[in-house]
């Protein structure tokens, strides 16, 4: 989830500089003509505009306009791009019915910005007032953006305040329609880094959202899909103090999965992982604390599937998402008539009831008890037992 959010934010960062260069060039070229107010259609045949369009793979309708309104000490700029499209790696990554930009420049700063840009091809960020960007009904595809953070440690002292608002957007990852989203984002834009101050993102799943998209974020899940499955989620993630060193991110929302099948790469103990069918999951999150309930049927390969309809596995408890990428689990697992087999020799198998408590995040503590009902192939038949072990999800020094 966290990597998905970073992808969304990084996508919009890449758009900012494109828009701003349009503003500088058009404002400078019209500076001497500004009266009480002027509105111009953006001439796409203009060499400067055409060059920027080609360089940043941006296109828009010929009815797009720029409004310049002069006041006693500043010029207010309003840029409206209609039917905006921006490509990345020869694929469209954003289409919007319109995108608007509002900002203001003092007369002095207009000349400073123009002189500095045309002499050095760099933007004098300290001369820029706040910029507001609004996207209406954009279609955003994050396929070509990796999830890594901007790790640049070099931040100049010059920046300008930037606010981005997205209404009624649709989010894709390649051919997968994730769902509808809206977003507000406030940040300070430096030359080589965007310093996020606050954000809020709402994301609601598409009706045909596939469960396997969730599964690919978990290394130990090899498959999460079934023909008759259904998935629904509606989440909000926000941070009013994103620039703070403290963890102030807040997650709210619901996740509901019905009738899917999950295959695991391995179990916490040396047992052959069996498919969990008819899996249903309910997760309700309020202010980072999630309550989860999972029901499913652990497959017994010795019994025909049509006779294994009733759930025999339940996982319930809480999940603390204070650190979203490393949630803290506090769960209880209950199982009835669970088939198990040794991973290195499936002829060593049996049936057991079990109860296991799971707690931790990177390293899970497992404490449980087994009520063995049947065992096959062992020299000494298995008996009821208790156990304590640990399962490493993520090493402490992993990136």
Residue, then its C-alpha position, 0 to 999 in steps of 0.5 A: x500500500x505504501x509503495x502505491x502511494x509513493x508511486x502516485x505522489x512521484x507521478x505528480x512531482x514529474x508534472x510540476x516542472x512541465x507546467x511551470x516552464x509553460x507559465x514562465x515562457x508565456x508570462x515573459x512573452x506577454x509581459x509588456x502587453x498586460x493591461x487590466x486582463x488578457x486571455x490568450x489561446x495557447x499557440x501550440x505552433x509557438x517554437x517555445x511551446x512546441x519545444x516544451x511539448x515535445x521535451x515533456x511529451x505533453x499535449x493539450x487541446x487548441x482551446x487551452x487558454x492563459x489568463x493574465x490579470x495585472x494588479x498594482x504590484x503583481x500579475x495573476x496567472x491562470x493557465x487552463x489546459x484542456x484534454x491534457x495528455x502526458x506520456x512516459x516511455x511511449x505510454x500515456x500516464x495521465x489524461x485529464x479533461x482539464x488541468x488548471x494552474x493558478x499563481x501570481x508574480x510580482x513585476x520584479x520577479x517576472x523579470x528576474x525569473x525570465x532573465x535567470x532562466x534564459x541565461x542559465x536555463x535554471x529556475x529561480x525558485x525563491x522568486x516564485x509565489x505559491x502555485x495551485x494545480x487542479x486536475x479534474x477527472x484525470x486518468x493516471x497510469x502508474x505502470x512506468x513509475x518505480x516505487x523508490x523514494x527520492x533519496x536526494x540529500x542535496x536540497x538548495x535553500x530556494x523553494x516555492x509552495x505548491x498545492x495539488x488537488x485531484x478530483x474524481x480521478x481513475x487510477x490504473x497500473x498497466x491494464x489493471x484498473x485499481x479504482x477511483x481516487x481523489x487527492x490533496x497535496x501541499x509541499x515545498x518544491x526545491x530544485x532537486x526535491x519535493x518536500x511534502x508538508x501534508x497530503x490526503x488520498x482517498x482510493x476506492x476499488x474498481x468493481x472488478x479489482x483482482x485479489x492477486x494485485x494485493x498478493x503481489x505486495x507480499x513475498x510469501x504469497x505465490x497466488x491469490x485469485x479465484x474465478x468467483x472472487x470479489x474484492x472491495x476497499x475504500x481507504x483514506x491515508x493522510x498526514x497533516x505533518x508529513x515533514x515532521x520527523x515523527x510518524x504522523x501518518x493516519x490510515x482509515x478504511x475497509x477491505x473486504x475479500x470474498x471467495x478467493x484462494x491463497x497459496x503460500x510459498x512456505x509456512x512458518x514451520x517446516x510443513x508443506x503449505x496447502x491452499x486456503x480456499x473459500x477465503x474471506x477477509x474483513x479488515x476495518x481500520x480506524x486511525x491506524x488500528x485495524x480489526x481483522x477477521x479471516x475465514x478459509x478452508x485449508x485443503x486436505x489433498x486426501x479428500x475431494x474438494x467438493x466435500x471441503x466446503x466448510x471453513x476450518x481456519x479462522x484468523x482474528x485480531x488487530x493490526x497496528x498500521x502506525x508504520x504502514x510498511x511494517x504493521x504490528x500484528x496481534x492475531x489468534x489463529x484457530x484451526x479445526x481438522x487441519x491437514x499437515x504434511x512434512x515439507x521434505x516428505x509428504x508421507x509424514x502427515x496428519x490431522x490436527x486442531x490448533x490454536x496459535x497466537x502471532x505477535x510482532x512485525x519484522x520478526x513474529x513470535x508464534x506461541x501455540x498448541x496442537x491437538x493431534x487427531x491423526x498422524x501417518x508415517x511417523x515411527x512414533x505417533x504424534x501426540x498433543x504438544x505446545x510450541x514457541x518459535x519465531x518467523x522472520x518476515x523482514x530482516x532488520x537491515x533490509x531496505 
